Amino acid sequence: MNKIDEVKISKAIIESYTKDLLDATETEVAIAGAGPAGLTAAYYLAKKGVKTVIFERKLSIGGGMWSGGMRFSRIVAQDAGREIIGIWRPNG
């Protein structure tokens, strides 16, 4: 049985993270926040070939407040945004 070398694994993780971090410093656009607007902007910019990075302070993306209205299984979006995020309106 092969012994797992924890030092090699740790070095690989650190090297990979450092490479990604250094790559992110050479970006064309930096977006603050991974809410709906930030994710949408990053999506369309990246699709056009613009090197884009998103910085989010929380451990989760998508925005919103995780209490109150977020506990209901409904979403509100303006008509212009429905096509982008794929929301359909029942009965009309």
Summary of the structure (lengths in Angstrom):
residues: 92
radius of gyration: 19.2
end to end distance: 62.4
largest distance: 62.4
contacts: 160
relative contact order: 0.12
helix: 47%
strand: 9%
